[in-house]
Amino acid sequence: MSAAQRSLEISLERLEAPCRVGVGDEERRVPQTLLVDVRLTPLVTSDYAADDLATTVDYGAVASVVVATAAERPYRLLERLSTEIADRLWAMAALAELHVTVRKPAPPVGSPAAAAAVRVTYRR
């Protein structure tokens, strides 16, 4: 019998990331709390028998990258912020796939909306 193919997905959901974001100067004046989801699939799946963090992606480090990137500077577009986060995470670990979704609660769109969101996906 052949060995089963296995993949592993690691995720962080609704990670809070303060950020100065918005098209207008007034909107960027005060930091807003964005909600970020990250889903990643490591390129190589270990057997994890060692039960050792060194054999996988450290989601604490992933969270630090997300929060630091959001706080680093003001952004006009969620698209730019999402791509910046994804670029950094992609460079940080050997990944087969990465999804970064950034949500902005209650965006100023002229009508009530729960959130605006942008999702970036990278695949090898």
N, C-alpha and C positions, 0 to 999 in steps of 0.2 A: 504494500500500500504506500502511496506517495505521501510526503509530508504535506500537511495543510498549509495553505498560504494564510498568513496572519497580518493584519494591520492594526495599528493602535492609534486612537485619536485622543488627544489631550485638549481640554478646553477650560477656559475661564469665562464666566458669564456675568454680565452686568457689572464689570469692574468699574468703579467710580474713578474718574480722571478729571480733576479740575483743569479748565482750559479757557483761555481768552479766545473766543471764536465767533466769527460773524462777518458778514459783508460790510456792515457799517461800523464806523468808529465807535459809536455809542454802544453797540452790541458787544464789541470787544473790550470795552472799558472795564467791565467787572467779570471775573472768572465765573464760568458756568460749570456745573457738574455734568460731564458727558458719561454715557454708559457704553462700555466697550466689551464686545464679545470676541474672543480669540479661540479658533479651533485649529489645531495643527496635527499633522501626521508625520512622525519621524520617518526619515528615509530608510533607516535600518531599525528593525524591531528586534530587540534583545529578547532572550528568554526570561529575563527578570528574576531568575532563580537567586541571584545574589541579593535581591531586595535592596539595591544600592542606587541612590540618586544619581551617581556618576554614569549610570547606564541608560539614562533617559533625559528628557527635557525638563529642566527645573521651572515649574510654573511660577514660582516666586520670582525668579529672574525675569520671566516673561512679563509679569505684573509690573516690576520695576521699570522695564523698558517702556511699557505703555504709559505709565504715569509720568515718567520723566520726559518723554517725548511730548505729551500733551502740555506739560507745564513749561517747556523750554522756551517757547515764544508764542506770540499771537498768530492765529491762522484765520484766513478769510473763509476758506472752504473746508467742509468735512472731507471732501475728496483728497485734498492735500494732506491733511492730518492722517487719514486712514492709510494712505500710500506711504507716508513717512514711517508710521508704525510698522507696516508690513515690510518695508525695505530693511529696517533694523532687525526685525525678528528673523527674516529670511537669511540675513547675513550671520546671525548669531548661532544658528543650529542647522544641521543637515536635515532638511525637511522634504518630504514628497509633496505635501500640500499644506497650504496655509489660507485661512479665512480670517479677515479682520472686519468686524462690523462696528461702526461708531454711530451711536444714537445721541441725538440732541433733543432732550425733552422739551415739549411746548415751544416749538420753533415759531418765530414771528412770520407767519405766512398769510396773515389776513383772515384766517378762519381757524377755529380751534382744531389742533392736531396733537395727538399724543406724543409724537416724535417724528423727526426727520432722521433718516439713516442712510449710510453709505457702506457698502460691502466691497472689499477688495479680495480677490482670490488669486493665489499664485500656485502653479503646479509644475512639477518636473515632468 
